[in-house]
Amino acid sequence: MSVTTPDLSMPDLSRIDPRTVDAADQTARYWTSKERGPIKPGSEAHKRAMCMMFHETFNPYKPSVLAWPKLDQETQDKITSLPIWDIAVQTEGKARLRMAAYARHLMAIDPDMGKTIELNGWEENRHKEVLSKLVEVYGIPLEPEPPYVEPRDPEWAYMVTGYSECIDSFFAFGLFELAKRSGFFPAELVETFEPVIQEECRHILLFANWVAWHRANLPIHKRIWFELRVAAVYAFLGWERIGIARGIDDGPEGKKTGKPQDNNFTVNGSKAVSSEDIKVFDLMRICLEENDRRFSGYDSRLLRPTTFPALVRLALKFVPQRKAANPAAQAA
């Protein structure tokens, strides 16, 4: 079934003012559960903590009132030329639908978790609105969006989105910091996008804890099936990153649009956001630093996404330390 806008309950934003948003932005970065003692994955305390974290760190900013700075022509041309905008908008379009579908699936089984993932879906929809506003303000041309199809397997769709965000966010944290240090993004634009980047951190924090909570509550035979599905998700994401960019580059009836898109931009986009020659391992170190920094304000008893950070840390152990670090890889 094709869906234009998913059915998502909207949080109450009727009493939002700039002071409230500023306070919420701080709250969104630092949170500790009131649960006492260790939090065992899969326990009721674990579920309460992850759900409360997500609701209590909600940032009520409105895309319609975000400050979009006026850019000089050179900066606007650089941003317009980034090969990501079609994919970014379509990714958020799919994510909101997948979250909404899984939230509906959970409502009859576990309303607390269902409402939490529904809010996650609403925030994904807001990200799409932010991107839509950005491309409108800066005159970035987009291809027509494809129809968004209701997933037949809501849990699978949620897992695909969650693991994809874990990968993309890890690299996006580093690229965003690199763009800030290099001056590729003006300070005003960095400030506008900062809440969105931190919101992605909350999303994957919730997902990592959902995975651990869900896994711990499955009987052994279903847990084996779940682990097979996790492996299948990673295989699917590898295929998708090859196929999706090629597909978006094809316009109606298979005609080339002349707008190549990079679905792996978060992995290999350092040259696009910095004039410095950034070595891949320097970028990986920045990604690790930013990943650790963005998660540092949340209760340490909640689990973090670990797969890609662990793989990068392992890879860096085999890289000789250079005597002089690249200036762009150092803190500003």
Residue, then its C-alpha position, 0 to 999 in steps of 0.5 A: m500500500s502506497v502512503t504519502t504521510p503516515d498516521l503519527s500522533m503529534p506531540d503537544l507543541s502549542r506552548i513552545d517558545p525560544r526559551t523552552v526550545d533552548a532548555a530542551d536542547q540542553t536536556a536532550r543531551y544530558w539524561t540519567s534514569k531514576e532507576r536505582g542500581p544496575i539495569k539488566p538488558g531485557s528487564e522492565a527497568h531497562k524498558r522503562a529507562m529507554c522509554m523515559m530517556f526518549h520521551e524526556t529528552f524530546n526537543p520540541y523545535k519546529p522546522s518552520v521556525l528554524a533560522w536558515p542563514k543567507l549564504d554567499q554564492e560560493t557556499q550555496d553552490k557547494i551545499t547544493s552540489l553535495p550528492i545527497w539530497d534526494i537520498a536524504v529526503q527519501t531515506e527520511g520518508k521511508a524511515r517515518l513510515r517504517m517507524a509508524a508501522y512498527a509502532r502500530h504493531l507494538m501498540a497491542i503488545d506493548p503500548d509503552m514501547g509502541k508510543t516511544i517508537e511512534l515518537n521516533g517516527w514523528e521525529e523522522n517525519r520532522h527530519k524530512e520537513v527540515l530537509s524539505k525546508l532546506v532544499e526550498v530555501y537554498g533552491i536545491p533541485l530534487e527528483p520527484e519522490p517515489p511512492y512510500v510503501e507500507p512494509r509487510d514485515p514491520e519488525w524487519a523494516y524497523m531493523v533495517t532503518g535502525y541498523s542503517e541509522c547506526i552506520d550512517s550516524f557514526f560517520a555523520f557525526g565525524l563529517f559534521e564535525l569536520a565540516k564545522r572545523s573546516g568552515f564548509f558549513p557557516a557557523e549559523l548553519v551548523e547551529t541550525f542543524e545541530p539539534v537534528i544531528q543530536e536527535e540522530c544520536r537519541h534515535i540510535l541510542l533507543f534502537a541499540n537498547w531496543v535490540a538488547w531488550h528485544r533479544a533478551n526477551l526472546p526464547i532461544h529458538k526465536r533468538i536464533w532466528f532474530e540473529l539470522r535476521v540481523a545478519a540478513v539486515y547487514a547483507f541487505l544494507g550492503w546491497e542497498r548501498i550499491g543499488i539505491a544510488r544507481g536507482i536514484d540516478d535513473g530518472p523516469e523510464g530509466k533515463k539518466t537525470g545527470k544528478p549522481q547520488d552517493n548513498n555512501f556519502t557518510v562514509n566517503g564524503s570527507k573530501a566534499v566537506s573539507s579542503e584539507d587532504i584528510k586521511v581516512f584514518d584521521l576521519m575515523r578518529i574524528c568519528l570515534e571522538e564525536n561518537d563518544r562525545r555525543f553519547s557521553g551525556y546519557d546514562s551509562r547504564l543504557l547500551r550504545p551502538t557498538t558494531f562500527p565503533a568497535l570495528v573502527r577501533l580494531a582497524l586503528k590498532f593496526v595503523p601506525q601513529r603519525k608523528a605530526a597529525n593533520p591539522a584538520a583532524q585536531a580539535a578546533 
